[in-house]
Amino acid sequence: GKADLAEVVDTMTGLADFAIQTHLAAIMAEMVESHGTPIGNDTGEPQEMMVLAMGKQGGGELNVSSDIDLIFVYPEDGDTAAAAGQRQLSNHEFFIRLGRRLSAALSEVIEDGFVFRVDMALRPNGKSGPLAASFGMVEEYLIVQGREWERYAWVKARAVTGEPDDIAALDAIVQPFVFRR
């Protein structure tokens, strides 16, 4: 009872962001060690998964009983640059596995409890869609199937991880969907 609402939601949102960033970095390092670095077909550049916070976390309004609504995206399709002894994966499969592991790490119940409940239902095609989507998949989904309520949900979308250029590229895809003329 000593913290006001602003302090509580700022702290809880910061904790969620930190937990996502920390777990993602550790799991990504393990995945790269096993499968190599994901490389984009178009640019030949290493690819990273972007974790988008939606809902209360995206808006900086997380409270102590909130779950976190996440979407996992990555810039380009391609394959991992696997070295000897590593098993090559498509970027799509790599990021789906990475997303599964991240979600499990955040929501795993242990003797001390869990970090956060994770809800992935806001991703393109909801629970029936792939756990991680390329920018191209997101763009096609929003153009062809994006619904009215999803526009409102994307207003609060905030990248918790990702490179600035990738965040800007995703914003360029999402902005025309959210703010139609």
Secondary structure as GFF3:
##gff-version 3
##sequence-region A 1 181
A	DSSP	alpha_helix	5	35	.	.	.	ID=ss1
A	DSSP	beta_strand	37	40	.	.	.	ID=ss2
A	DSSP	beta_strand	50	54	.	.	.	ID=ss3
A	DSSP	alpha_helix	55	58	.	.	.	ID=ss4
A	DSSP	beta_strand	68	74	.	.	.	ID=ss5
A	DSSP	beta_strand	78	81	.	.	.	ID=ss6
A	DSSP	alpha_helix	91	107	.	.	.	ID=ss7
A	DSSP	beta_strand	118	119	.	.	.	ID=ss8
A	DSSP	three_ten_helix	126	128	.	.	.	ID=ss9
A	DSSP	beta_strand	132	134	.	.	.	ID=ss10
A	DSSP	alpha_helix	135	144	.	.	.	ID=ss11
A	DSSP	alpha_helix	148	155	.	.	.	ID=ss12
A	DSSP	beta_strand	158	159	.	.	.	ID=ss13
A	DSSP	alpha_helix	164	178	.	.	.	ID=ss14
###
